[in-house]
Amino acid sequence: VHLVESGGGLAQPGGSLRLSCAASGFTFNMYVMRWYRQAPGKEREWVAVISSVGDSTNYADSVKGRFAISRDNAKNTVYLQMNSLKPEDTAVYYCNARPWSADYWGQGTQVTVSS
């Protein structure tokens, strides 16, 4: 299993970023995908989840209404559109897959929200 996140960077408060996670090594369209984040000095926290076919999503309260998770099963890619960014969204963002009941993580992509 290989997960590669991209799209992070520096954004101003109120700005937007779109993260991508390219997956390989498993049958992507059979599995739920998740995004997590980890801020400096804090534990990793769950951000969003999307069903295997993309018809159901759920979000942490802290990002609800601002972030949107989506997926393109033809491209084996999951996305996280982040709008109305806040400084407290600053973190390393990771995508997560759980094929065969084991957790797999990418290397993460840094998102920094600062003016």
PyRosetta script that sets phi, psi and omega in degrees:
from pyrosetta import init, pose_from_sequence

init()
pose = pose_from_sequence("VHLVESGGGLAQPGGSLRLSCAASGFTFNMYVMRWYRQAPGKEREWVAVISSVGDSTNYADSVKGRFAISRDNAKNTVYLQMNSLKPEDTAVYYCNARPWSADYWGQGTQVTVSS")
pose.set_psi(1, 132.5)
pose.set_omega(1, -179.3)
pose.set_phi(2, -135.6)
pose.set_psi(2, 125.0)
pose.set_omega(2, 179.2)
pose.set_phi(3, -124.1)
pose.set_psi(3, 128.9)
pose.set_omega(3, -177.5)
pose.set_phi(4, -128.7)
pose.set_psi(4, 111.2)
pose.set_omega(4, 177.8)
pose.set_phi(5, -87.2)
pose.set_psi(5, 151.0)
pose.set_omega(5, 175.3)
pose.set_phi(6, -154.5)
pose.set_psi(6, 169.2)
pose.set_omega(6, 174.7)
pose.set_phi(7, 102.5)
pose.set_psi(7, -4.4)
pose.set_omega(7, 178.3)
pose.set_phi(8, -72.4)
pose.set_psi(8, 174.3)
pose.set_omega(8, 179.7)
pose.set_phi(9, 160.5)
pose.set_psi(9, -160.2)
pose.set_omega(9, -179.7)
pose.set_phi(10, -99.9)
pose.set_psi(10, 130.3)
pose.set_omega(10, 177.5)
pose.set_phi(11, -133.0)
pose.set_psi(11, 151.4)
pose.set_omega(11, 175.6)
pose.set_phi(12, -83.0)
pose.set_psi(12, 154.2)
pose.set_omega(12, 173.5)
pose.set_phi(13, -53.7)
pose.set_psi(13, 134.6)
pose.set_omega(13, -175.6)
pose.set_phi(14, 88.6)
pose.set_psi(14, -8.6)
pose.set_omega(14, -178.4)
pose.set_phi(15, -83.6)
pose.set_psi(15, -173.9)
pose.set_omega(15, -176.3)
pose.set_phi(16, -133.7)
pose.set_psi(16, 152.2)
pose.set_omega(16, 170.7)
pose.set_phi(17, -144.7)
pose.set_psi(17, 152.9)
pose.set_omega(17, 175.7)
pose.set_phi(18, -123.7)
pose.set_psi(18, 117.1)
pose.set_omega(18, 177.7)
pose.set_phi(19, -93.0)
pose.set_psi(19, 148.7)
pose.set_omega(19, 175.2)
pose.set_phi(20, -126.3)
pose.set_psi(20, 151.8)
pose.set_omega(20, 174.9)
pose.set_phi(21, -138.1)
pose.set_psi(21, 111.9)
pose.set_omega(21, 178.8)
pose.set_phi(22, -91.4)
pose.set_psi(22, 128.2)
pose.set_omega(22, -175.1)
pose.set_phi(23, -114.5)
pose.set_psi(23, 148.4)
pose.set_omega(23, 175.3)
pose.set_phi(24, -154.6)
pose.set_psi(24, 163.1)
pose.set_omega(24, 175.8)
pose.set_phi(25, 93.9)
pose.set_psi(25, 0.0)
pose.set_omega(25, 176.3)
pose.set_phi(26, -153.9)
pose.set_psi(26, 169.1)
pose.set_omega(26, -178.6)
pose.set_phi(27, -81.2)
pose.set_psi(27, 93.1)
pose.set_omega(27, -169.5)
pose.set_phi(28, -54.2)
pose.set_psi(28, -43.6)
pose.set_omega(28, -172.9)
pose.set_phi(29, -74.4)
pose.set_psi(29, 3.9)
pose.set_omega(29, 178.0)
pose.set_phi(30, -100.8)
pose.set_psi(30, -6.8)
pose.set_omega(30, -169.6)
pose.set_phi(31, -126.0)
pose.set_psi(31, 143.1)
pose.set_omega(31, 169.4)
pose.set_phi(32, -61.5)
pose.set_psi(32, 145.1)
pose.set_omega(32, 176.0)
pose.set_phi(33, -123.0)
pose.set_psi(33, 146.7)
pose.set_omega(33, -177.2)
pose.set_phi(34, -132.3)
pose.set_psi(34, 153.1)
pose.set_omega(34, 168.1)
pose.set_phi(35, -113.7)
pose.set_psi(35, 139.6)
pose.set_omega(35, 173.9)
pose.set_phi(36, -128.0)
pose.set_psi(36, 168.5)
pose.set_omega(36, 173.4)
pose.set_phi(37, -146.3)
pose.set_psi(37, 155.7)
pose.set_omega(37, 178.4)
pose.set_phi(38, -138.4)
pose.set_psi(38, 114.9)
pose.set_omega(38, 177.9)
pose.set_phi(39, -87.6)
pose.set_psi(39, 157.1)
pose.set_omega(39, -179.8)
pose.set_phi(40, -55.4)
pose.set_psi(40, 129.6)
pose.set_omega(40, 177.6)
pose.set_phi(41, 76.2)
pose.set_psi(41, 5.7)
pose.set_omega(41, -178.3)
pose.set_phi(42, -121.7)
pose.set_psi(42, 162.9)
pose.set_omega(42, 176.9)
pose.set_phi(43, -76.8)
pose.set_psi(43, 156.9)
pose.set_omega(43, 175.8)
pose.set_phi(44, -65.4)
pose.set_psi(44, 136.0)
pose.set_omega(44, -179.1)
pose.set_phi(45, -126.2)
pose.set_psi(45, 146.5)
pose.set_omega(45, 177.4)
pose.set_phi(46, -71.6)
pose.set_psi(46, 141.4)
pose.set_omega(46, -178.3)
pose.set_phi(47, -114.8)
pose.set_psi(47, -50.3)
pose.set_omega(47, -173.8)
pose.set_phi(48, -158.6)
pose.set_psi(48, 157.6)
pose.set_omega(48, 178.8)
pose.set_phi(49, -140.8)
pose.set_psi(49, 148.1)
pose.set_omega(49, 177.0)
pose.set_phi(50, -136.3)
pose.set_psi(50, 141.6)
pose.set_omega(50, -179.6)
pose.set_phi(51, -68.6)
pose.set_psi(51, 170.3)
pose.set_omega(51, -174.6)
pose.set_phi(52, -62.7)
pose.set_psi(52, -33.3)
pose.set_omega(52, -179.3)
pose.set_phi(53, -103.0)
pose.set_psi(53, 1.0)
pose.set_omega(53, 173.8)
pose.set_phi(54, 84.2)
pose.set_psi(54, 12.9)
pose.set_omega(54, -176.3)
pose.set_phi(55, -94.8)
pose.set_psi(55, 0.0)
pose.set_omega(55, -179.7)
pose.set_phi(56, -143.7)
pose.set_psi(56, 133.7)
pose.set_omega(56, 179.4)
pose.set_phi(57, -135.6)
pose.set_psi(57, 160.7)
pose.set_omega(57, 175.4)
pose.set_phi(58, -152.6)
pose.set_psi(58, 154.0)
pose.set_omega(58, -172.4)
pose.set_phi(59, -138.0)
pose.set_psi(59, 152.1)
pose.set_omega(59, 169.5)
pose.set_phi(60, -65.8)
pose.set_psi(60, 147.7)
pose.set_omega(60, -178.6)
pose.set_phi(61, -56.8)
pose.set_psi(61, -32.7)
pose.set_omega(61, -175.4)
pose.set_phi(62, -67.8)
pose.set_psi(62, -18.7)
pose.set_omega(62, -177.7)
pose.set_phi(63, -120.5)
pose.set_psi(63, -4.6)
pose.set_omega(63, -176.4)
pose.set_phi(64, -59.1)
pose.set_psi(64, 132.6)
pose.set_omega(64, -179.1)
pose.set_phi(65, 87.6)
pose.set_psi(65, -11.2)
pose.set_omega(65, 179.9)
pose.set_phi(66, -116.0)
pose.set_psi(66, -34.3)
pose.set_omega(66, -178.3)
pose.set_phi(67, -107.4)
pose.set_psi(67, 151.6)
pose.set_omega(67, 176.7)
pose.set_phi(68, -138.4)
pose.set_psi(68, 125.0)
pose.set_omega(68, 176.6)
pose.set_phi(69, -96.9)
pose.set_psi(69, 141.6)
pose.set_omega(69, 177.2)
pose.set_phi(70, -149.4)
pose.set_psi(70, 171.0)
pose.set_omega(70, 179.6)
pose.set_phi(71, -148.8)
pose.set_psi(71, 153.8)
pose.set_omega(71, 174.8)
pose.set_phi(72, -124.6)
pose.set_psi(72, 100.0)
pose.set_omega(72, -176.0)
pose.set_phi(73, -68.7)
pose.set_psi(73, -22.2)
pose.set_omega(73, 176.2)
pose.set_phi(74, -70.2)
pose.set_psi(74, -25.7)
pose.set_omega(74, -178.9)
pose.set_phi(75, -107.0)
pose.set_psi(75, 2.3)
pose.set_omega(75, -177.8)
pose.set_phi(76, 52.3)
pose.set_psi(76, 44.6)
pose.set_omega(76, -174.5)
pose.set_phi(77, -134.1)
pose.set_psi(77, 139.0)
pose.set_omega(77, 172.8)
pose.set_phi(78, -115.9)
pose.set_psi(78, 146.4)
pose.set_omega(78, -175.3)
pose.set_phi(79, -123.3)
pose.set_psi(79, 157.7)
pose.set_omega(79, 170.7)
pose.set_phi(80, -136.0)
pose.set_psi(80, 106.6)
pose.set_omega(80, 175.7)
pose.set_phi(81, -86.4)
pose.set_psi(81, 121.7)
pose.set_omega(81, -176.4)
pose.set_phi(82, -116.8)
pose.set_psi(82, 116.4)
pose.set_omega(82, 179.4)
pose.set_phi(83, -116.6)
pose.set_psi(83, 165.6)
pose.set_omega(83, 178.3)
pose.set_phi(84, 48.8)
pose.set_psi(84, 47.8)
pose.set_omega(84, -175.3)
pose.set_phi(85, -63.5)
pose.set_psi(85, 146.0)
pose.set_omega(85, 179.5)
pose.set_phi(86, -121.3)
pose.set_psi(86, 156.0)
pose.set_omega(86, 177.1)
pose.set_phi(87, -54.7)
pose.set_psi(87, -32.8)
pose.set_omega(87, -179.9)
pose.set_phi(88, -73.0)
pose.set_psi(88, -4.0)
pose.set_omega(88, 172.8)
pose.set_phi(89, -83.5)
pose.set_psi(89, -6.4)
pose.set_omega(89, 178.7)
pose.set_phi(90, -60.9)
pose.set_psi(90, 123.7)
pose.set_omega(90, -175.9)
pose.set_phi(91, -178.0)
pose.set_psi(91, 170.2)
pose.set_omega(91, 165.6)
pose.set_phi(92, -90.3)
pose.set_psi(92, 128.0)
pose.set_omega(92, -177.2)
pose.set_phi(93, -103.2)
pose.set_psi(93, 133.3)
pose.set_omega(93, -177.6)
pose.set_phi(94, -124.3)
pose.set_psi(94, 141.0)
pose.set_omega(94, 167.2)
pose.set_phi(95, -95.7)
pose.set_psi(95, 157.4)
pose.set_omega(95, -172.4)
pose.set_phi(96, -140.0)
pose.set_psi(96, 137.0)
pose.set_omega(96, 173.4)
pose.set_phi(97, -131.4)
pose.set_psi(97, 151.7)
pose.set_omega(97, -178.8)
pose.set_phi(98, -131.6)
pose.set_psi(98, 55.4)
pose.set_omega(98, 173.4)
pose.set_phi(99, -70.6)
pose.set_psi(99, 146.5)
pose.set_omega(99, 179.8)
pose.set_phi(100, 55.8)
pose.set_psi(100, 30.6)
pose.set_omega(100, 175.4)
pose.set_phi(101, 61.8)
pose.set_psi(101, 21.4)
pose.set_omega(101, 176.5)
pose.set_phi(102, -117.3)
pose.set_psi(102, 144.2)
pose.set_omega(102, 179.5)
pose.set_phi(103, -83.4)
pose.set_psi(103, 131.7)
pose.set_omega(103, 174.2)
pose.set_phi(104, -125.2)
pose.set_psi(104, 140.6)
pose.set_omega(104, -176.3)
pose.set_phi(105, -129.9)
pose.set_psi(105, 150.5)
pose.set_omega(105, 169.3)
pose.set_phi(106, -83.4)
pose.set_psi(106, -173.8)
pose.set_omega(106, -179.1)
pose.set_phi(107, -82.4)
pose.set_psi(107, -12.9)
pose.set_omega(107, 178.8)
pose.set_phi(108, 90.2)
pose.set_psi(108, 157.0)
pose.set_omega(108, 175.4)
pose.set_phi(109, -134.9)
pose.set_psi(109, 133.7)
pose.set_omega(109, -174.6)
pose.set_phi(110, -80.8)
pose.set_psi(110, 130.2)
pose.set_omega(110, 172.4)
pose.set_phi(111, -118.6)
pose.set_psi(111, 124.3)
pose.set_omega(111, 178.6)
pose.set_phi(112, -123.5)
pose.set_psi(112, 124.4)
pose.set_omega(112, 179.8)
pose.set_phi(113, -112.9)
pose.set_psi(113, 111.7)
pose.set_omega(113, -175.3)
pose.set_phi(114, -158.9)
pose.set_psi(114, 148.2)
pose.set_omega(114, 175.6)
pose.set_phi(115, -93.9)
pose.dump_pdb("model.pdb")
